[in-house]
Amino acid sequence: MKALTFSSFGDSAVLDYIEIPNPQLKSDEILVEMKAIGLNFADVYRRKGNYHLKGNPPFIAGYEGAGIVVDANNNSDYKVGDRVAFADVPFANAELVAVNINHVLPLPEAISFETAASILLQGLTAHYLAIDSHKTAKGETVLIHAVAGGVGQFLTQISKLLGANVIGLTSSAEKAKVAIEQGADHVFLYNQDWKSELFKVVPNGVDVVYDSIGSTLTESFEVTKECGQVVFFGMAGGDPEPVNPRMLMDTSKTLTGGDLWSYLNSKEERIRRADQLFNWIIEGKVTLSTPTSFRLSEGKLAHDYLESRKSTGKIILIP
């Protein structure tokens, strides 16, 4: 089979599209012929050598995608031809992937391979943030950092679906337009005095801030109301400053950490959460913009485009 690989760490030039042996299935695995693969910043970090990575050189990144079962390997729950997807299976940047049966997500006919590869990691992240990390209530006001990014767009839609008002932060007028189209009520730019603008809308502060930037954590607390919450789930802008527990006590504010893998902890949980996401899409309650597609053989171009931060939607790879 062909796969997008790298044997050393560095920029996109280290990527090679080469022929490698097909996966050798274990008893609890099925073989999936990939039809669409999600590209994420974690894959860039893996390529650079600063994120967890499975296997040995030539390394294969990727954890998200969708395709068709080509070998059920005597696992009675699946048969050749079944449409499936996954959000947390390594070595996805290949024509064939061995998928543990506990990580298989049945894919409804109404959900395309491209949609599944576009929404699973980011959509399931937005799902747990709005449902678990903070139990969103009708009438609340939420603040979403990087609101035009993949998670930000889905989190906006899910928050609105649950009855919240959404304020977003982003870096450009073009991205602000995208966020408004996704349903955000107000969007402010980082290079503005966004805190002053926010307090004009919600004088007492917001109920919850979703912070995926990290370096903005102190500012996130500054705009959170008393008894409010900050959910910290990423460090795209660097490490946060230490949080003073005395501040938390004096203001009755809460800091919550967030990581998707804490919630995708069983076959049943994976399927339940994915099914809710798929149903929202089928019912038109959550929509997604058309992804930008590259051939898997064009992996270098796809990585460069992702790192350019010019994209506002998902980037997918097509074998």
RODO-2510 file (C-alpha; in nm, 4 decimals, decimal comma):
residues 319
     n   res          X          Y          Z
     1     m     0,0000     0,0000     0,0000
     2     k     0,0952     0,3667    -0,0308
     3     a     0,1288     0,5889     0,2756
     4     l     0,2341     0,9411     0,3676
     5     t     0,5400     0,8903     0,5890
     6     f     0,8416     1,0584     0,7455
     7     s     1,1618     0,9102     0,8845
     8     s     1,3071     1,2250     1,0393
     9     f     1,1557     1,5309     1,2033
    10     g     1,1290     1,8738     1,0431
    11     d     0,9266     2,0834     0,7999
    12     s     0,7016     1,9394     0,5299
    13     a     1,0043     1,8446     0,3199
    14     v     1,0560     1,5374     0,5407
    15     l     0,7273     1,3867     0,4176
    16     d     0,7480     1,0997     0,1698
    17     y     0,4658     0,9229    -0,0150
    18     i     0,5979     0,5692    -0,0456
    19     e     0,5056     0,2042    -0,0803
    20     i     0,5092     0,0106     0,2487
    21     p     0,3764    -0,3326     0,3565
    22     n     0,0055    -0,3711     0,4310
    23     p    -0,0889    -0,3773     0,8022
    24     q    -0,0778    -0,7164     0,9751
    25     l    -0,4111    -0,7580     1,1541
    26     k    -0,4429    -0,8635     1,5168
    27     s    -0,7459    -1,0717     1,6161
    28     d    -0,9403    -0,7680     1,7392
    29     e    -0,8750    -0,5539     1,4300
    30     i    -1,0432    -0,5048     1,0940
    31     l    -0,8852    -0,3669     0,7779
    32     v    -1,0278    -0,0440     0,6381
    33     e    -0,9649     0,0971     0,2924
    34     m    -0,9474     0,4708     0,3530
    35     k    -1,1669     0,7077     0,1524
    36     a    -1,0985     1,0325     0,3438
    37     i    -0,8513     1,1255     0,6174
    38     g    -0,8624     1,4264     0,8482
    39     l    -0,5510     1,6436     0,8777
    40     n    -0,4972     1,8126     1,2139
    41     f    -0,2354     2,0349     1,3779
    42     a    -0,1411     1,7372     1,5936
    43     d    -0,0085     1,5750     1,2758
    44     v     0,2141     1,8775     1,2142
    45     y     0,3411     1,8529     1,5727
    46     r     0,4112     1,4819     1,5199
    47     r     0,6033     1,5578     1,2011
    48     k     0,8127     1,8120     1,3936
    49     g     0,8840     1,5618     1,6706
    50     n     0,7090     1,7407     1,9575
    51     y     0,3924     1,5300     1,9958
    52     h     0,3299     1,1658     2,0858
    53     l     0,3842     0,9304     1,7936
    54     k     0,3350     0,5562     1,7586
    55     g     0,5497     0,3106     1,5651
    56     n     0,8971     0,3263     1,4167
    57     p     1,0362     0,4966     1,1036
    58     p     0,8975     0,5398     0,8493
    59     f     0,6415     0,7045     1,0770
    60     i     0,2773     0,7394     0,9690
    61     a     0,0753     1,0218     1,1272
    62     g    -0,3023     1,0679     1,1284
    63     y    -0,5708     0,9501     1,3702
    64     e    -0,9007     1,0386     1,1989
    65     g    -1,0769     0,9159     0,8874
    66     a    -1,3420     0,7065     0,7171
    67     g    -1,3581     0,4240     0,4668
    68     i    -1,4837     0,0773     0,3806
    69     v    -1,4136    -0,2533     0,5531
    70     v    -1,2114    -0,4784     0,3201
    71     d    -1,1280    -0,7526     0,5732
    72     a    -1,3534    -0,8205     0,8744
    73     n    -1,0963    -1,0675     1,0107
    74     n    -1,3637    -1,3009     1,1556
    75     n    -1,5121    -1,0193     1,3692
    76     s    -1,8844    -1,0933     1,3461
    77     d    -2,0015    -0,7332     1,4050
    78     y    -1,8552    -0,6213     1,0708
    79     k    -1,8530    -0,7395     0,7124
    80     v    -1,6727    -0,6474     0,3933
    81     g    -1,8266    -0,3342     0,2450
    82     d    -1,9389    -0,1753     0,5734
    83     r    -1,8952     0,2015     0,5900
    84     v    -1,7022     0,2981     0,9031
    85     a    -1,5090     0,5846     1,0569
    86     f    -1,2770     0,6478     1,3509
    87     a    -1,1416     0,9381     1,5527
    88     d    -0,8606     0,7831     1,7534
    89     v    -0,6740     0,5203     1,5509
    90     p    -0,3057     0,5723     1,4588
    91     f    -0,1405     0,5366     1,1170
    92     a    -0,4394     0,6871     0,9322
    93     n    -0,2339     0,8548     0,6568
    94     a    -0,2356     0,5416     0,4453
    95     e    -0,4458     0,3571     0,1900
    96     l    -0,5182     0,0788     0,4424
    97     v    -0,5544     0,1059     0,8210
    98     a    -0,5893    -0,1645     1,0881
    99     v    -0,8704    -0,0477     1,3164
   100     n    -0,9351    -0,1963     1,6605
   101     i    -1,3021    -0,3009     1,6795
   102     n    -1,3506    -0,0944     1,9967
   103     h    -1,2665     0,2204     1,7996
   104     v    -1,4893     0,1570     1,4966
   105     l    -1,7727     0,4058     1,4413
   106     p    -2,0526     0,2817     1,2122
   107     l    -2,1103     0,5464     0,9457
   108     p    -2,4703     0,6252     0,8442
   109     e    -2,5432     0,6345     0,4702
   110     a    -2,6419     1,0005     0,5065
   111     i    -2,2909     1,0961     0,6247
   112     s    -2,0253     1,1056     0,3522
   113     f    -1,6711     0,9846     0,4066
   114     e    -1,5531     1,3436     0,3574
   115     t    -1,7925     1,4741     0,6234
   116     a    -1,6876     1,2080     0,8734
   117     a    -1,3188     1,2870     0,8188
   118     s    -1,3973     1,6568     0,8591
   119     i    -1,5963     1,6506     1,1803
   120     l    -1,5012     1,3660     1,4102
   121     l    -1,2033     1,4970     1,6083
   122     q    -1,3082     1,8623     1,6066
   123     g    -1,6804     1,7907     1,6388
   124     l    -1,6384     1,5431     1,9250
   125     t    -1,4092     1,7924     2,0981
   126     a    -1,6745     2,0639     2,0706
   127     h    -1,9338     1,8130     2,1904
   128     y    -1,7587     1,7259     2,5169
   129     l    -1,6678     2,0909     2,5814
   130     a    -2,0299     2,2044     2,5616
   131     i    -2,1875     1,8946     2,7186
   132     d    -1,9373     1,7783     2,9794
   133     s    -1,6632     2,0324     3,0582
   134     h    -1,9339     2,2953     3,0906
   135     k    -2,2975     2,1934     3,0982
   136     t    -2,4310     2,4661     2,8702
   137     a    -2,7615     2,6143     2,9823
   138     k    -3,0134     2,8186     2,7883
   139     g    -2,9537     3,1921     2,8151
   140     e    -2,5873     3,1709     2,9122
   141     t    -2,3167     3,3687     2,7339
   142     v    -2,0066     3,1792     2,6246
   143     l    -1,6778     3,3173     2,4942
   144     i    -1,4885     3,1075     2,2391
   145     h    -1,1252     3,1740     2,1551
   146     a    -1,0181     3,0989     1,7956
   147     v    -1,3849     3,0982     1,7073
   148     a    -1,3262     3,0571     1,3309
   149     g    -1,1174     2,7427     1,3722
   150     g    -1,2559     2,3938     1,3320
   151     v    -1,3431     2,3357     1,6978
   152     g    -1,4566     2,6958     1,7343
   153     q    -1,7069     2,6686     1,4494
   154     f    -1,8611     2,3472     1,5831
   155     l    -1,8582     2,4758     1,9416
   156     t    -2,0411     2,7886     1,8247
   157     q    -2,3126     2,5836     1,6583
   158     i    -2,3534     2,3393     1,9473
   159     s    -2,3627     2,6216     2,2026
   160     k    -2,6343     2,7969     2,0003
   161     l    -2,8205     2,4664     1,9661
   162     l    -2,8197     2,4395     2,3474
   163     g    -2,9568     2,7935     2,3840
   164     a    -2,6458     2,9968     2,4659
   165     n    -2,5338     3,3336     2,3322
   166     v    -2,1904     3,3199     2,1700
   167     i    -1,9123     3,5772     2,1687
   168     g    -1,6102     3,4868     1,9589
   169     l    -1,2495     3,5990     1,9323
   170     t    -1,0424     3,5697     1,6170
   171     s    -0,7533     3,7320     1,4315
   172     s    -0,9009     3,8890     1,1185
   173     a    -1,2141     4,0430     0,9686
   174     e    -1,2349     3,7553     0,7208
   175     k    -1,2386     3,5002     1,0008
   176     a    -1,4879     3,7101     1,1962
   177     k    -1,7242     3,6869     0,8990
   178     v    -1,6924     3,3077     0,9047
   179     a    -1,7782     3,3017     1,2760
   180     i    -2,0863     3,5192     1,2251
   181     e    -2,1995     3,2853     0,9483
   182     q    -2,1677     2,9949     1,1939
   183     g    -2,4045     3,1721     1,4359
   184     a    -2,1831     3,3778     1,6676
   185     d    -2,3713     3,6779     1,8096
   186     h    -2,0639     3,8989     1,8483
   187     v    -1,7066     3,8595     1,7247
   188     f    -1,4101     4,0695     1,8356
   189     l    -1,0546     4,0775     1,7031
   190     y    -0,7496     4,0057     1,9180
   191     n    -0,5777     4,3227     1,7972
   192     q    -0,8666     4,5348     1,9290
   193     d    -0,9458     4,6247     2,2892
   194     w    -1,1673     4,3191     2,2920
   195     k    -1,2135     4,3063     2,6690
   196     s    -1,3691     4,6539     2,6747
   197     e    -1,5930     4,5615     2,3822
   198     l    -1,7008     4,2428     2,5566
   199     f    -1,8002     4,4227     2,8761
   200     k    -2,0249     4,6507     2,6699
   201     v    -2,2201     4,3387     2,5737
   202     v    -2,2058     4,1555     2,9101
   203     p    -2,1162     4,4040     3,1861
   204     n    -2,0706     4,1325     3,4500
   205     g    -1,8688     3,8992     3,2276
   206     v    -1,9419     3,5721     3,0537
   207     d    -2,0566     3,2440     3,2066
   208     v    -1,7791     3,0386     3,0514
   209     v    -1,4678     3,0902     2,8390
   210     y    -1,3338     2,8156     2,6136
   211     d    -0,9601     2,8832     2,5893
   212     s    -0,7532     2,6870     2,3378
   213     i    -0,4786     2,9517     2,3152
   214     g    -0,3142     2,9129     2,6564
   215     s    -0,1254     3,2413     2,6646
   216     t    -0,4638     3,4159     2,6985
   217     l    -0,5688     3,2324     3,0156
   218     t    -0,5262     3,5311     3,2490
   219     e    -0,7395     3,7488     3,0191
   220     s    -0,9993     3,4731     3,0023
   221     f    -1,0410     3,4891     3,3795
   222     e    -1,0625     3,8690     3,3656
   223     v    -1,3758     3,8525     3,1483
   224     t    -1,5425     3,5654     3,3366
   225     k    -1,8178     3,6595     3,5792
   226     e    -1,8151     3,5640     3,9460
   227     c    -1,8961     3,1940     3,9830
   228     g    -1,8094     3,1544     3,6141
   229     q    -1,5814     2,8988     3,4531
   230     v    -1,2801     2,8832     3,2235
   231     v    -1,2286     2,5641     3,0238
   232     f    -0,8646     2,5274     2,9168
   233     f    -0,8167     2,2776     2,6348
   234     g    -0,5257     2,3895     2,4174
   235     m    -0,2038     2,5889     2,3925
   236     a    -0,1952     2,7154     2,0342
   237     g    -0,0463     3,0426     2,1599
   238     g     0,1950     2,8988     2,4134
   239     d     0,1974     2,8029     2,7806
   240     p    -0,0377     2,9895     3,0151
   241     e     0,0761     3,1867     3,3160
   242     p     0,0263     3,0099     3,6506
   243     v    -0,3212     3,0517     3,8002
   244     n    -0,3433     3,1944     4,1516
   245     p    -0,5697     2,9732     4,3655
   246     r    -0,6470     3,2759     4,5825
   247     m    -0,8020     3,4460     4,2786
   248     l    -1,0207     3,1407     4,2239
   249     m    -1,1343     3,1473     4,5857
   250     d    -1,1978     3,5220     4,5991
   251     t    -1,4053     3,5240     4,2790
   252     s    -1,5612     3,1764     4,3070
   253     k    -1,4373     3,1035     3,9549
   254     t    -1,3535     2,7566     3,8294
   255     l    -1,0714     2,6347     3,6059
   256     t    -1,1460     2,3118     3,4199
   257     g    -0,9058     2,1152     3,2025
   258     g    -1,0280     1,9463     2,8876
   259     d    -0,8964     1,6558     2,6814
   260     l    -1,1010     1,4513     2,4343
   261     w    -0,9344     1,1225     2,5248
   262     s    -1,0785     1,1417     2,8755
   263     y    -1,4236     1,1042     2,7210
   264     l    -1,3625     0,8629     2,4317
   265     n    -1,2942     0,5913     2,6878
   266     s    -1,5100     0,3028     2,5667
   267     k    -1,6643     0,1629     2,2497
   268     e    -2,0094     0,2631     2,3742
   269     e    -1,9056     0,6219     2,4514
   270     r    -1,7388     0,6649     2,1130
   271     i    -2,0467     0,5431     1,9273
   272     r    -2,2936     0,7363     2,1457
   273     r    -2,1148     1,0666     2,1025
   274     a    -2,0506     1,0178     1,7313
   275     d    -2,4129     0,9190     1,6713
   276     q    -2,5380     1,2380     1,8365
   277     l    -2,3014     1,4397     1,6202
   278     f    -2,4109     1,2544     1,3045
   279     n    -2,7790     1,3016     1,3933
   280     w    -2,7328     1,6764     1,4410
   281     i    -2,5761     1,6929     1,0952
   282     i    -2,8493     1,4809     0,9341
   283     e    -3,1166     1,6994     1,0981
   284     g    -2,9432     2,0166     0,9766
   285     k    -2,8782     2,1415     1,3306
   286     v    -2,5020     2,1398     1,2764
   287     t    -2,3518     2,2243     0,9392
   288     l    -1,9953     2,2336     0,8151
   289     s    -1,8243     2,4196     0,5375
   290     t    -1,6865     2,2261     0,2420
   291     p    -1,3443     2,0882     0,3358
   292     t    -1,0305     2,1621     0,1376
   293     s    -0,9169     1,8356    -0,0216
   294     f    -0,5690     1,7229    -0,1178
   295     r    -0,4605     1,3878    -0,2550
   296     l    -0,2741     1,1843     0,0050
   297     s     0,0228     1,2029    -0,2339
   298     e     0,0061     1,5842    -0,1977
   299     g     0,0676     1,5659     0,1766
   300     k     0,3455     1,8259     0,1680
   301     l     0,1111     2,0819     0,0111
   302     a    -0,1621     1,9990     0,2627
   303     h     0,0734     2,0446     0,5596
   304     d     0,2013     2,3746     0,4212
   305     y    -0,1537     2,4996     0,3714
   306     l    -0,2529     2,4024     0,7253
   307     e     0,0526     2,5750     0,8710
   308     s    -0,0161     2,8904     0,6687
   309     r    -0,3322     2,9372     0,8804
   310     k    -0,5122     3,0574     0,5686
   311     s    -0,7765     2,7861     0,6022
   312     t    -1,0950     2,8335     0,8029
   313     g    -1,2459     2,4914     0,7338
   314     k    -1,1166     2,1382     0,7555
   315     i    -0,8362     1,9982     0,5409
   316     i    -0,8745     1,6361     0,4353
   317     l    -0,6525     1,3909     0,2478
   318     i    -0,7962     1,1596    -0,0199
   319     p    -0,6009     0,8387    -0,0939
***
